[in-house]
Structure formats: C-alpha cells, structure tokens
Amino acid sequence: MTEARKASRRPGAGRRAGESGTREAILDAARREFGARGYDGATIRGIAAAAGVNPALVHHFYGAKEQLFAAAMRLPVVPSQVLSAVMAAERERLGDDFVNHIGEALVRGLLGIWEAPEPRSAFLGLIRSAVTSERSAAMLREFVTGTILATLMQVARPADADDRTSRYRASLVATQVIGLGFARYVLQLKPLATASTEDLVAAIGPALQRYLTGDLGPTT
C-alpha cells in the first residue's frame, strides 16, 4: 500500500472513497451526533472524528454547524439565512416604515417558504418527530433557540433592550409561527388551512408586531 493511500485512510486525512462518499459519511456522522448529543452538544470536531475526516473538511463541505444540521436533517433551506433574507427584502421594500410592519413581513415570508412543497415537508417532519420523541424535541428546541430565535432577537431588539427581553419576545413569536404551521399544515384546521396568505398576514401580523416591538405588559 502506498504512503498516499495510507494517509487517505487516517482519520483527519480528508477524503474517503471520493467526494460523494466523504460527504455522506459526514452527514451520517452528523445525524448520529446530533441525535445522541443534541444540537448544542454536537460539535464540528466531534462529527469530523466520527466520520474519520479533518474538521476543516466538514467546514469546506458544509460551512458552520447550522448549515451542517440543515443538510443532515435534509432541510432544503438554512432557517436563519432565509429569515435574514426575508427581513432584508422587506426592509428594502418598506424603507423607514419597516419597523411598523415587521410582523406582517415575517408572516408573509414564512408562508412564502412553507407553501413550497419541499420546505413544508421538511418542516412538518421536524415538528412530527419533536412531538413523538423527547430527544428530537430537545434537539429541535436547541436548534430553534440557537439559530432562529437568535436571528429574531436581532430584529426584536431595541437599542436599550437586554438579552432576556429580546429572547422573551422572540420566544413569543416562535409560539405563534410554530402554532400557525402546525394548525395549517399538520392539523389542516379549517378555515385556517385554506385562508389566503394576505388574510393570514392581516390577522397574525399585528400579533407578531406586538410581540416584537410592543408593550408586553407585566414582567414580574
């Protein structure tokens, strides 16, 4: 066996059985690590070790942990990137009036994603697994907290807000949008399931607006 071939088989050396084989080995390892350790507990280094590759190769193929999670869970989009893009597009469209319509923009953007079959299927799969498995629920909770809520916190955070208040606001938004997705696409609760996007934007947008920027009442 040549020295080059020996090197290719050492953990951390890089490629295994071609690029596609290496990618799949990383994804398999990621699914095991996320399932066993949760989103917070799993690390790029640990996933790389389980796959027998160098951590730099994981970053090369999949980027940061959120992107790797999305690929491992077969999510067709990276949630924080999509939310950031939606908010940026709405900010560009609305200009100075954006701050008064964040809730509507968020509902419109999320429904636009969920109406596409592939993202909706992935979303429903995660929700169903979280309902039936405590481990899946914990993993999804950590992922939502570490990525989606962190993105919303940037939107929901006035200059004088603290982290706890911003996280509370973002968590309230999460209850609304996850509930909307579950009722509309899993339960198919009518007439919610057949309501138009603009009807839902008009009905739910103001509630999200209050969660994000309004008075939340007593905090003690």
Secondary structure as GFF3:
##gff-version 3
##sequence-region A 1 220
A	DSSP	alpha_helix	3	9	.	.	.	ID=ss1
A	DSSP	alpha_helix	18	41	.	.	.	ID=ss2
A	DSSP	alpha_helix	44	51	.	.	.	ID=ss3
A	DSSP	alpha_helix	55	62	.	.	.	ID=ss4
A	DSSP	alpha_helix	65	72	.	.	.	ID=ss5
A	DSSP	alpha_helix	79	94	.	.	.	ID=ss6
A	DSSP	three_ten_helix	95	101	.	.	.	ID=ss7
A	DSSP	alpha_helix	102	114	.	.	.	ID=ss8
A	DSSP	alpha_helix	117	132	.	.	.	ID=ss9
A	DSSP	alpha_helix	134	143	.	.	.	ID=ss10
A	DSSP	pi_helix	144	148	.	.	.	ID=ss11
A	DSSP	alpha_helix	149	155	.	.	.	ID=ss12
A	DSSP	alpha_helix	163	181	.	.	.	ID=ss13
A	DSSP	pi_helix	182	186	.	.	.	ID=ss14
A	DSSP	three_ten_helix	192	194	.	.	.	ID=ss15
A	DSSP	alpha_helix	197	213	.	.	.	ID=ss16
###
